[in-house]
Amino acid sequence: MSIRSDKAVKLFREGYNCSQAVSAAFCDITGMDEDTALKTASSFGGGMGRLREVCGAVTGMFMAVGMLYGYSDPSDKAAKDRHYQLIRMLAERFRRENGSVVCRELLSLPSGASSTVSEERTQEYYKKRPCTELVRCAAEILDDYIEKEKNDHENSSSK
């Protein structure tokens, strides 16, 4: 567990969607203010607007990764390729730990979009949905990566 994974879970339990919870949990290091992170991630809950596609916790992780390690020069192909490699590596770890990165598969739902009406967050909701743990997992994966990068940078600087 980490401070950010605890914060992501707290935000999710307050009613923010999975993407908002993960993205906003990293505002202390991304430089994005929390309101902007929450608004930017608001479209991606429920597998992108409850379409049940890529898990919102994963997209929230990717948004934070973009803020931390993303590229902004469209002509810098090497940076773009490195960034996509990082995204795939993080997605693969999430997939290994959870079986998929697709919301409907993680929730064992049938194909297709679900209702646009969000479910009320009750104790029953939290019992039947793994979303709290998926939010925690995405935040922990990113925290682990950030810590590894920090350690690698410190080790290479001290040589």
Buried (B, 14 or more C-beta within 10 A) or exposed (E): EBEBBBBBBEBBEEEBBBBBBBBBBBBEBBEBEBEEBBEBBBBBBBBBBBBBBBBBBBBBBBBBBBBBBBBEEEEEEEBBEEBEEBBEEBBEBBBEEBEBBBBBBBBEBEEEBBEEEEEEBEEEEEEEBEBBBBBBBBBBBBBBBBEEEEEEEEEEEEE
